[in-house]
Amino acid sequence: MRAELDEKLRIVQDRIDDRQEISITYFQPDDKKDGGAYITATGCVKKIDEYERVVVMVDGAKIPIEEIIEINAELFNDADGILV
């Protein structure tokens, strides 16, 4: 599963200038107690920061790459059948 997510992030990075809308589902730990919640952020990716290991959305949201569990976008259907 991690390999598929890494491939999707690579495709997003390659087409970042296209400003395509994507949905990223990730786990957000609770700062005050054990547990957390699954969040889905939808929008355009501004950049993927390899050093900080976060996806930065246009709205300023920072999504930790290690917490991502799913990435969906129309652009994956156009990626020469690599991902669906």
Secondary structure, DSSP 8 states (H G I E B T S, - for coil): -HHHHHHHHHHHHHTGGG--EEEEEEEEE-SSSS-EEEEEEEEEEEEEETTTTEEEETTS-EEEGGGEEEEEEGGGGGSTTS--
